[in-house]
């Protein structure tokens, strides 16, 4: 009954002014607004209120005065941040670790996906996939425990191997500035390589098998097929993931580093996120921490916009 | 295929299979090592080795883990947070995604942009901490799952799924006089079970694995999640154990050492995931593939 009325109203609304039409539409969709309400309130509180709260980056935040009453200080917190000797170091570490992870970690799942794609025994392929996906679901805390158990200089398994097979002295991988970053890269690849193949495998599943057959008949060997059929068909996915990766270049892997670093490797391992945590939470320098956080968010946003523009320009699909 | 493989191709296939087997061993062995070590007698385990099987056999480390107060409290927190976060997160995401999947709802564009923007820009750790403080949520379980239980990404994935549901189903229900609410709860939700299960599982794994929320937002260590407790045991063994009242006697009679205890705790934290994983793996893969389709 009311449904009919709404339909009638809608038709009348076309002739009448648009604001009336809007109102009837809103009434018509009232339950939809009700459905979106909880999620929208969550969005306002936990996303936009925190965004608003980050204005303390421009204030001298005082706990007793609160966000509103604390005095404005302009860009003073940012000046303080950029003037600490720590900050350039932290930025440098973040970029180096991120880039190393990108250089070695980005191609790894692509190569694995290509290899998985060539497995002819489907059952074996499936088992392999199941096994390599697993580390993605295990927490970094557990991995940190395992890494320590394996690399401990006293009784770690890896050091036992070194002792037995090379006769060398045990090496403190976690406490050495020269190996810590490599350790981060290797363990990051270990945890992510399998899961990283999923999107590529999905793209590969959509490739027309006749292409391969036709190429084979024309005399293309396995490697040529891989290079001229398989790779091009996942190129858009590679581009999209690369853009997302560049946008996240300031995320050097907070959980992993937070769980593995220690005072000995702090000069090479301290990244922007660990710095924010120590300053902003541990030392309660809220405004400075918020300034560092805002700096990071803004850079990330700009990077995503730029890389997406570039991708669209060179004719690849961007993220949006 | 009728065309014969070249020699190079055959070698490639053999090498490829061998590579995959090595990779699998690399992925499984660390867990195997941890399990075998945790079951070993400490005085034998001390000599090291590859632990292809336990050295001696004792469950004492596990008995000790389950006698440990902070681990039991951690288990409680982790269960509350995992179930609460996955449950609320999935339901609210499903509700939010439905209006966004409708073409002609007024304001839909604004809503969508407001949600999407938060994918690319956020307030950061410190403002979130201050907000939770203001809301008096610090030191409560809420702080551990409420802020993180809804992600725009999940909403988009569900929205894409809804778009695949034929409109005719909803239309015929509406002709029968059903409201949007009835359509959503009686038709859309039941049809979306597979995707909602996937989202719930993803959320559950995320919450189960979270340690950082506890460290930042919870001061009362009896409310720490299992992962946070495990972290303390791993990073600061001696100190953590004395505080938690675990004393390991150094007599020969003791069947537990710090390392076997750590290994057992790692296993207790990981076992729920290892047990569930093989059965739900395909849902994870499917969910990710749906998510990767641009929408």
Interface residues (C-beta under 8 A of the other chain):
Chain A: X1 X3 X22 X25 X26 X29 X31 X32 X33 X34 X35 X36 X38 X39 X40 X42 X43 X45 X46 X47 X48 X49 X50 X51 X52 X53 X54 X56 X66 X67 X112 X115 X116 X118 X119 X120 X124 X127 X128 X129 X130 X131 X132 X133 X134 X135 X137 X138 X139 X140 X141 X142 X144 X145 X146 X148 X149 X150 X155 X157 X160 X190 X194 X198 X199 X202 X213 X216 X217 X221 X222 X223 X237 X247 X254 X255 X258 X259 X273 X276 X277 X280 X281 X286 X289 X290 X293 X294 X296 X297 X298 X300 X301 X304 X317
Chain B: X1 X3 X5 X6 X8 X9 X12 X13 X16 X17 X19 X20 X23 X24 X26 X27 X28 X30 X31 X33 X34 X37 X46 X48 X49 X50 X51 X92 X93 X95 X96 X98 X99 X100 X102 X104 X105 X106 X111 X114 X115 X118 X120 X121 X122 X123 X124 X125 X126 X127 X128 X129 X130 X131 X134 X135 X146 X147 X150 X155 X174 X175 X177 X179 X180 X181 X184 X205 X208 X209 X210 X211 X212 X216 X227 X228 X230 X231 X234 X235 X259 X262 X263 X265 X266 X269 X270 X273 X277 X278 X281 X284 X285 X288 X289 X292 X294
